Amino acid sequence: MKIGGYAGSILCVNLSTGGIKKEPLDSDLACGFIGGFGINSKLGYDLIRPGTEPLSAENKIIIGAGPFVGTNIPAAARLCSLTKLPVNGAIGWSGGAGMNFGIMLKNAGYDHVVIEGHANKPVYLRIFDDDVEICDAGTLWGKGSGETVDELYTEYGRPLGVVSVGQAGEHLVKFSMAFVERCGTMGRGGLGAVFGSKNLKAIIARGTKGIRISERKRYRELVDHLYERMKGYPGLKGAHMYGFLNFMPAMPQEDYLELKKARIACVSCPIADKDLLQIKKGRFRGRSVYCSAAVNTLMPMMYGITNDYGESIKLFEDLDSYGLDQMEALELLKFADQLYKHGMLTEKELGTPGIKFEPDSVAEWLKKIAYREGFGDVLADGFGEVLKKYGEGIEEFAPLEVKGMIAYQGITSPIKADLFTTFEFGMAVHPKGPCAAPGGSSPLYFTRGRAIDWVAGHLDRMGVPKDAQERIFTPKDGMLLNVGRMEKYSQQSLFVVDMLGTCGRGQINRFYSNKVQGELYSAVTGFEMTGEELMKASERAFNLVKAANVREGFDRKDDRFPEGWFGEEKHKDYYENVEITKELAYGLLDDYYDERGWDVKTGIPTKAKLRELGLDYVISDAEQIGIRYA
Amino acid sequence: MKYELRTYPLRCVGCLNCQLICSFLFEKAFNIFKARIVIDRLDGGSKIGFSDKCTRCGSCADYCLYGALEKVEEVSIQ
């Protein structure tokens, strides 16, 4: 049966054998797990066997786009990827990216693509409707992620969906990412290296088949209403003028306007948060740089490397071009410098007397990491491996490390955040480790200190049941809001977004209540489903990925808060009544597990929870490899 | 009803909402290649054109949130 919104097939590619297969999308799979994140979770659990080496031919790259992608539902361009991550061995998914790739993949006839194997020479995958080919990447190999896009545009023209990796991916840097048409990032934790390990430089897609809607009239009414609401949104004009800076004023607006060359949108996005900047002064004057948001180009400035926009933007371009995760790369350089300063690394090992945090030196170090030259080869393995290699006693120099990556937003993190919200909490409990969307859409900084009634209204919109709200609002140790209990629903709400394919930004999410999501899903697919049922499907998919990680040995011991968050400076709770000590944080962790219906002692799902979600097979699968759920 | 459609190519951010609604209304499926408005993305803005099949219904302008398309005037009544 053809389901509205879905393209109807999964593309399976084996780069070792050259095999290309088009599998029909099973309707039970589509309805039980739903879209990008949901179906990815089932494919990942079934296809990535426990103990798979992340950089081996056996690992899979799974990329999917949900049922809303390709329609004109506002901001429905989101992709979701899943693989076993080289940086920490977790089965990790990333929602994000967007741009044109999702719509092109869907129009070519595929909801998901699964890639395994290892090509014997560099290749890229071309998906043009039914014409799918593994192509020689000869001239592309060695190029940056953005240059690769330029070359592919030149060869094939636009519109074209492109996912590409830079030199860091080619050289298996364990925290390298994939990029979508220069502006979208995907796969924190080493998706780029998984591409590299398969000799896969890029995936391109173009499709002409069209996406159909099951209930057109109902759909039109719902979507037209959304457009009307968006047109009346007071933040719309500012968003168009200043982009993401309108919501996060990280630089003066007049400085941004000087740098702004053009705004760029993912398909169907009403706020266009991507930027094409042009450097106006200094040695890089005239250079145009694409970015996921202007605010992200300021990271080198936040690290004190420069106070010049041009220098900062150029370093950002280097990071993106190599395909490096900028947070990991810059924090690793700081870490190496600290080790040197404390005599734990010699000049001979490092190759230089410390690391100078100035533009040319940092640029040189980024190149060393991307190409694994000198000590860059060591850093390219990421925090987890470096900590293992240099042994006990050096953890204190990596105070933000969690699951082999850094928790980049928090009280002592590069992005300073003084409240202990679901975002910070999520850095510790997300199965893959710290990432850009760990804890979803519950109240963050934009709504700081709002009254309980307002928060309750927000939770209603998210589809949080009343009994859960009672638990969330039961005071605990002076905190009026239990962020551990809220985390469960915040994650579930965000991963509904990852299932359906709409954007995860708060500025977009605000238009999609759980009820609206259910109505839209029903109109698009023709399968009647409530928001509550979508939340349940999200919980099912989340537990399945959690189970995949349990098979890899992850449990409570890995859900750690960064040690650096419990020094002199501490987070405060949402209402700023209480300082979050280590004891309080881990008490909230108990509550998180309890709310999830997991075993508080081990931090993994219980048999009862797995059965409730229809995941009985997880219990027997686990028993076969000696894992017993409580 | 037909409208004169004015274009402001530099304001176009590439969201393709115009092509999506056009194809949905006239082809019953979302398919940017079957839209009657043609968007060629450039590095900053787009080239905007219309195919011969365009009926000047103005729906593309109704769904453009960036002011790149404007239906300014009724040119005839059918």
Interface residues (C-beta under 8 A of the other chain):
Chain A: G70 T71 N72 I103 N107 R158 P159 T208 K209 G210 I211 R212 I213 R216 Y227 M230 K231 L236 H240 K261 A262 R263 I264 A265 C266 V267 S268 C269 P270 A272 L276 S288
Chain B: L10 V13 G14 C15 L16 N17 L20 I21 S23 F24 E27 K28 A29 F30 N31 I32 F33 K34 D40 R41 D43 G44 G45 Y63 L65 Y66
